Amino acid sequence: MKFFLSIMMFFQLSWSADATLEVVKGVEGLVPLAIEDGSYQPNESSRKFMKMLAADMNVISMFTVNESYSTGSFDSLSPSAIHQDAQYLLRYRLADDGMGGVKADIKLLQNGREIFFKNYILKQSDMAVFLAHTIAYDINNKLGGAPIDWIKRKVLLIRLTSPKHSEIVAADYTLSYQKVIVTGGMYGFAKWANKEQSDLYYTSLADFKPTIYKMNLYSGKKEKVISSDGMAVCSDVSEDGNRLLLTLAPNGQPDIFLYDIHSGSKTQITNYSGIDVNGQFMGDGSIAFVSNRLGYPNIFSIRPGSNAVSQLVYQGKNNSSLSSYKNLLVYKARENSATYEGNAFNLHLLSINSGNVKRLTASGENDFPKFSLDGEAILYIKQEGARSSVGVIRFGLNKSFIFPLKIGRIQSIDW
């Protein structure tokens, strides 16, 4: 237990219900878009919804979004006076359904011509941000944008509430919506168990030994998977959901194990006297992981059944976190202080096939990178001075976004 706690890293975070968005890379060549509230009775909730839509429309990276709030008749084909220069106009109409939900009508106009219309029903009004994500997803599809399936998925995080207590939270990718799903103990390293996000794995530190549980998100039913002295973490789940990569420390030092959920059998992958943690499935059948074999955390790979270990990363030092998608790795690297002021930890993207490395961030301390399920985006945490943010990188479009947060503390995040 003491060993487990000693390697857990906690970062100061903040979160905002309005999901204020900052574009940190260029918007050249994007067409102007305005968003207007066409509700029968505009109020504070419909005004906040405009901010949510504006954030998502920025993220889909097709428009330069005018974030000035304005109202207008939903049926009108003309923008309000302050939005006359907009080539595209997104107008929404919200109405209470009388049962705790929301009805929404959405219309997208291009130069006064309607090109998209849809009705939506949201059963829980407190999940309005997911409605905004769905609208952005539909508009992106209508206009032929790059895939953004990730925008509708839930984020799983563990939030520290006191020195010996934490809670597991389901959220949206901006952390505007947060719902506590497990509380009353000390938890670590939660991970989605399947693509449908109906189940999750998490580590409980309340037991005599660190114990991994599997829990259904909707029923709350949980079952024990495995316990281990010192450390027990599920770091990755295979694409079919049948195999897990676990970090266990049955002999005092952590190693990577492959676990079959149907048979309950486990196979030891690494056997090192130091630290091997955070195993990740790679597209070629190998496993990437973090090890201190060089005297500091770095990233290596190994094939199940082999003792041959290969170094993957030669950029920076203290490469203590990573995420994989097929033949791609995103990892954290501590930069040379002669090049970057202060204590910079930047994210880098490595193509295993070509060996090419691309730096994705430029300042601050960036950690907990997570590929989206489709590999189209990366979620991460940025700490810059006193400000903390959730970041989204769309590396295929060379665009990054950050969402400033309020005070809170987070220990792990999964997409």
N, C-alpha and C positions, 0 to 999 in steps of 0.2 A: 504493500500500500504506500509506504513512504517513497519507494522508487517511482511508482506511478505518479504520485503528486509532484515529485521533483522535476519531471520533464514536461509537465503541463504548462503551457504558456498562455497567459491571459492578457488580452489587449483592450484598452479603453475604447469604447465605441459610443456613438450617439445615433439617435434615429428620429425621423420626422414624419408625422402623419401626412404632411403635404408633399413629401417626396420631391423637394426642390432639386432640380437637376442642373448640373454644370457640364457643358460640353468642353472637353479639354483638348480636342483636336479639331482640325478645320472643318468648315461647312461649305467649302467652295462648290459652286454649281448646283446648289439645292434650290428648289422653287419655294416661294413664300406660301405659308399656310397660316390661316387664322382660325381660331376656335371660338364659337359663340354659344351662349346659354339661351336655348329657346324654350325653356320650361315655362309652364303657365304661371307659376309663382316662384320665380328665382329666389333662392335663399342661400344661407351660408354653406349648406351641404352641396348644392348645385354649383356654387362658386368653387369649392374645394375640388369638385369633380373635374372642373376645367383644368386645374393644376395637374391632376393625375393624367388626364388625356394629353396635356402639353408635354409632360415628361415622357410618356410612351411614344408620342409622335416624333419627339427628338431622337429617341433611341432607335426607331425603325430607319432613321437616316435617309429619308427621302426629301425632307422639307427643312426650310428655315422657319421655325415656329415663332409667330408673334404671340407673346404670352400676356398681352394686354386683355384684361377681362372686359367682355361686352355682352349685352343681351340683344336679342333680335327675334322677330317672329319666325317660328320654326318653318312655316310654309313659304316664307319669302325666298326668292332666288338671288337677292342682293345682300351684300355684307353691310354691316353698320358703317358709319362714317369713318371710324378710326381704322377700319380694315379694308379700305378701298383698294389698296395696292396688292391685296392677296390674290394670287391666282387660284388657290384652293381654299375652300371654306368648309370646315367641319362644324356642323351644328347639331346639338343634342337637346333632347327634351326628356326630363326626368319627372316621374310621378310616383307617389306612394301607392302601393297596391292594397293598402289597408290590412295586410297580414304580416307586416314586418319586412316586406320585400320592396323591390323597386322595379318599375317598368321604365324602359328607356327606348326612345326612338333616335336613330342616328341617320344623318344625311351628309354626304360628301358632295360638294359642288366644285366644278372646274369651270372658271370663268362664267359663272351663272348657269351652268348646265349640270343637272343632277346626274352623277355617275355611280352612286352607291346609296342604297337605303336598306335599313334592317331594323327590326324590332328585337329587343332583348328583354328577358325577365330574370331578375336576380332575386333569389328567395331570401337572402340575408343581406340587409342593407349595410351591415358593418364590413362586408366584403366588396365594397364598391370599387376598390382598386383593381380587383380581378375582372370586373366588368370593363374597366378602362383597358386592361391588358388584352382582353378578348376583342374589343373594338379595334385596337391597334393591330392585332394579329389579322383580323378580317380585312382591314384596309390594306395592309401590306400584301396579303395574298391577292386582293383585287387588282393591285397595281403592279404585281409581278416582282415584288421585292425578294431579297435573299431570305432563306428560311429563318423563321424566328419562333419555332415551336416552344423554345425555352421560356418565352415571355409569359406563358400561362402556367408554368410549373411552380410548385411550392418550394420554398427554401426551408431547410431544417437547420436549426441552430441551437446551441446550448448557451444560456445566459447565466452568468454568475450573479447570485443575489446577495450572498454573504460569504465569509471565508470558508464555510463548510456546507453551503447549500447552493444548489443551482436548479435550473428548470429547463426543460426541452420545449422549444417553441417552433411552431409551424408558421411561416411567413410568406409574403410575396417577395420578389427579387429586389424590390426597393426597401423592404422592411417597413413599408407603410402600414401593412396589416400584420399583426402578430397575435397568435393564439397559443397560450400555454397548454401543452398536452400531457406533460409529466412534471410533477413537482413533489416537494416533500423529502428530498434526499440530495445526494451529491452524484452528479452524472457526468459522463465524458464521452466525447467522440460519437455523436449520433450519425447514422448513415441510412439513406433510403434503401429498402430491401428489394424494391421492384420498380419497373418503369411506371406502373400505375400509381405509385406513391400511396399505396394503401397500407403498407407495413414498413417498419423501420427497425434497425438494430441500434442499441445503445449500451453503454457500459455503466453499470451501477457500482458505486464505491461504498454503498451502505452494507454490503454483504461482508462476510469474513474475508473472502477473497474477491478481487475485482471480477465481476461477472457480466457477461454479455447476454442481453435479453433481446428477443424479437417481440414486437408489439404491433397489434392492429390499430391503425390510426382512428378507426370509426367505433369499434367496440371497446377499445381499451384493454382487450385480452392480451396477456403477455405469456411467454414461455421462455424458460432458461435454455440458452444455447451451450455455453461453456464457461468455466471459471479457470483462473490461473493465478498462481502466486505472483505478486509484484505488478503484473500488467496484463490486461486483456482488452484488446481494441479490434474492432472490425474496420479496416481501412479501405476495403474495396469489395464490390460485389460484381460477379461476372455478368455479362450481358444477358444471359438466360436466367440469372438469379439463382442458379444451383450451386455455385461455389463462392466461398468467401476467402479473402486474404485477411488473416488475423495476425496481430502482433501479440505473442504470449511470452511469458518469462518463467517457465516452470523451474528453471535452474538458476534463477537470479538475474540473468542477462536476457534482454528481449531478442527474439528471433521471429522470422516470418514463417507462418504456417498456412497451408492450403487446406480448407475445411469443406467437406461435402455435406450439404444440409440434409440430404436424404438418408445417407448411411451414418452420419455423425462421425465419420472417420476424419482424422487430420494427418497431414503429411508435412514434416518439417522441411522447409525450403532452404533456409540459411542456418549455418551452425558456426557462429563467430563468438569469440570471447568478449567482444565489445557490444556495441549497440546497433541493431538492425531493426528498423521500424518503417511504418507507412508503405507497405507493399501496394503496388498498382499493377493491374493487368495491362499488358501491351498487346497491340494488334498482331505481333508476330509470334505470340505464345510465350514470350519471356515475361519476367516480372521486374519492374523497376522498384527501387526502394532507397531509403536514406540510411547511410551507415557512417560511423566515425572511423573507418578503416585507415584514413589518411591523417587522423589526429584531429579532424574537424568534420562536421556534417557535410557529406557530399552524396551524389546520386549514382547508383550502380544498377546493373541488371544481372539477372541470373535466370537460367532455364530450369524448370522443375526436373529433378533427377540428375542434375549436373552440379559439380562443385566449382565450375569455372565462373568467376565473377568479373564483369567488365565495368570499367568506369565510363559513365555516360556524359558527365558534365565537367567542363574545364573552365567555366566562367565564374569568377568570384569565389568566395569562401562562405562558410556557414549557409549551405544550401539545405535548409532543414524542412522545407515543405514542397510538395509537388502534386500534380494531378496529371492524368494521362488520358489520351483519346487516340486509339489506334496507334499510328506511328508518330504521334506528337506528344511532347512533354511541355508543361509549363511549370516553372520552378522559381523559387526565391533565391536570390544571390546577394551577398553583401558586397557592395561596390568598393573599389579602391578609394580611400579617403582623399588621395591626391587629385582624383578626377571629380568626385562628388562631395559637396560640402556636408558636414555632419555625418550621421550614421545612416547611410542610405541602403535600404534593402529593396532592390528592384526585381520585377518579374521578367523572365525571359522565356521565349518560345523556342523549343528545339525540335527540328525535324530529324528523327532517327535515320531516315533513309538518306538524306543529303548531308546531314551534319550541320546544316545552316542554323544559326542562332539569331534571333531577333529580340531586341530589348523592347518590352511592352510598356514600361513605366519609366518615369524620369526623375522622380523626387519622392521624398518621404520614406516611410516604412510600409512596404506592401507585403501582405501575407495571406495565407489560407486560399491560394488560387484553386478554383474548381471549374473544370470544363462543364459546359451544358451537356445534356444527354446526346444532342446531335453534333457536338463539337464545334458549333458555330459561334460560341461566345464563352467568355471566362468571367466568373464572378470572383471578387476578391475584397479584402479589407485594406483600406489605406489609412495610415496614421501620419499626419503632417502637422508638426507643432502640437498645438492644443486641439486641433480639429481632427475628427475621425469621420470616415465615410465608407460607404459601400460602393465599390466600383464595378462597372461592367465594361469589358473590352470586346469589341467586335473586330477581331484582328484581321479578318478577311476584307473588311472595309476600311481598315486603318483608322478606326474611330474608338474613342474611349469616353466614358461618362462616369461622373461621380455624384453620389447622393449624400449630402451632409447629414449627419446624425446628431441626436441629443445624447446626454450622458447615459451610459450603461456599460456593461462589460460582457464580452462574448468570448467563448473558449473554442468553439469549432463551428463550422458551417458546411452544409452540403446542399447540392442543387438537385 
